[in-house]
Amino acid sequence: MALVPLNGISLNVQTEGSGPLVVLVMGTGSPGRVWRTYQVPALVKAGYRVAFFDNRGIKPSSECASGFTMDDMVADTAALISHLGGPAHVIGTSLGARITQELALAHPSLVRSTVLMATAGRPEPVQQAWTRGMKELHDKGVEVPPSFYAAASLIRNVSAATLADPIVAQDWLQMYEFAGSSIGPGERAQLNLSDFTPRIEAYRAITVPTLVIGFADDRVLPPHLSREVADAIPGARYAEVDRCGHIGYLERPDEVNRLLVEFVGGA
């Protein structure tokens, strides 16, 4: 990956493949390389040039620890698409899906289509409570034991269907524990974006082809929130993937990739 000066900051960007441009936008606290495990290879194989990047707040992109807005993150993605010679098909998950929704409103000429995974058009109280707790821990200098944080994160993000296999569950626990429980100042700034004004009515003005994907066992942003967004966007398709939680693109990548390639290919 390479640091690229865009929108007044530096974004850590990587592109792979050739063909029509697809830009992948990750969620809160996660680096863009998460896409590299499953989605990038599938899209490259399908004939696309795929770009993924670390959002502002995630090193080595600019941390912007003093704070930033959703508009800033939308402008970052718009600048990246322009830099790469867009327009682009844009795929986002969680916070990345919210960025993508707002991008489609603000810069429709840069967007060929959108795929919105595990998204929402209004705040979710339980998720907001979790976020407030994470911010308080960070601000008070409290670091949760990695083993506890791994277990809590796993219960929140991964389906019980996945965790039914104890060997698989142990693998997931090790992955989360390895990642650690501390958050940096840039991620702390990202967490502030969980508090926002409902946007469902605004999304009725989105005009680009859109697929919304909900994950049936998502405890972070339950699938009815994704369906609300799909119902608001004129002509949007909605698909729900069963037996997976908030990170369904990692739990059931074959099904998610099938939906992505099929939709983007027809958009």
Secondary structure, 3 states (H helix, E strand, C coil): CEEEEECCEEEEEEEECCCCEEEEECCCCCCHHHHHCCHHHHHHHCCCEEEEEECCCCCCCCCCCCCCCHHHHHHHHHHHHHHCCCCEEEEEECHHHHHHHHHHHHCHHHEEEEEEECCCCCCCHHHHHHHHHHHHHHHCCCCCCHHHHHHHHHHHHCCHHHHCCHHHHHHHHHHHHHHCCCCCHHHHHHHHHHCCCCCCCHHHHCCCCEEEEEECCCCCCCHHHHHHHHHHCCCCEEEEECCCCCCHHHHCHHHHHHHHHHHHHHC
